[in-house]
């Protein structure tokens, strides 16, 4: 809750009339601190490092997770077992862990929504790219993020490639090409090349490039501020309990 996205989420929840913040989880170094002091806002929630205890004491309806890919699965499964719905913005979760989350969600009959990108513009970018994939045989994704992003490629890029493939698209690659430097051509996911850039000064940006005879189509989205994620987070919190089971993508509740 004291991370960059966590604090932004806390502030947005406090500004909503139909939501109540009942708990805040962070690392042991922040446990016991007053969230109001840490964020400079109005709340009397004390930060805890004990998720199970918070679940038992407050009986929350929804948990929002912005942690790390190796931490989130434990948080999510703990919440699902307590019948607390989960909104997950954390990327980099392994396929094995996603499968465990899927099975737990089914067993407990508690919904979990995995969202690669909460930006409404990014969701539209992915939908437009999926539509364009039906008409082009060449496509590559360029994603750009700040220097502190832990995983590559981004969850948005992975989800974009999957959505493009779901349209039945099969993309071509140059025949007989040689990489003089290993990895210079990016990674291949569902037949789409993905290139990841990490630079100071960036926030979150993605460009999907399509090529055809004598033409190039570029579909690009730029995140200028993390505030852009908050409308999507708020919609997810309000609607996640209307879902059933395991869902990936904000587009299913818009």
C-alpha positions, 0 to 999 in steps of 0.5 A: 500500500505504500508503493507508488501504485499502492498510494495512488490507489489508496488516495483514489479509494478515499475520494470515492463515496461508495468505497471504504478503505479497511486495511493496508498491507506492506512490508515489515519496515512500514508495518505499524505506521499510520497510512495518513502520515505516509500519504498525507491524506485523511485516513486512520488505517494503520499499515500491517504486514499480516494479510491473514489478520487483516482479512479476519478482522475487517472481512473486506469485499475486495483486495487490490494487489500491486506487488511483485510477480513472486509475491502476489500469488500468495496474497491472492490465494490467501484472499480467495480462501477468505472469499475476498475478491481480488483485483490484480495489477501485478505482472510477471506472475508465472503460468504455474502460479496463475494456474494455482490461482485459477484453481483456487478461484474455482474451488472457493467460488470467488472471483479474481480479475487479472489486469495487465493494464488499467489504462482505458486508452491502453485497453483500447489500444490492445483491442484496436491491435487485435482488430488490425491483426486480421488484416496484416501478416507482419507485426511487431510490438515495441514496449517502453517502460521506466528503469525500475520495472521488474519484469520484461516484457510487460504484461500489456505486451504479452496480453496484446500478442495473445489478443492478436493471436486470438483473432487467428492471425499468423504472422510472418518472420524474415527467412534465414535471418541471423542475430549477430547479437543474441536477443536483438530481434526481441522475444517471440510470443504467439508469433509476434516479436516483442521488444522491451526498452527500459529507460529513465524518463519513461513511464509506460508506452507501447507501439504495435507496428503492422506492415503490409505492401507499401504501408505501415500502421502504428497503434501507440499508447502513451501513459503520461501519469499513473493517474491514468490507471485509477479510473480502471482500478475503480471500475475493477473494484466496483465490478469484480464481484459480478464476475465468476471465476478467473478473468484476465483483462479490463475489457470484460467489465467495461 
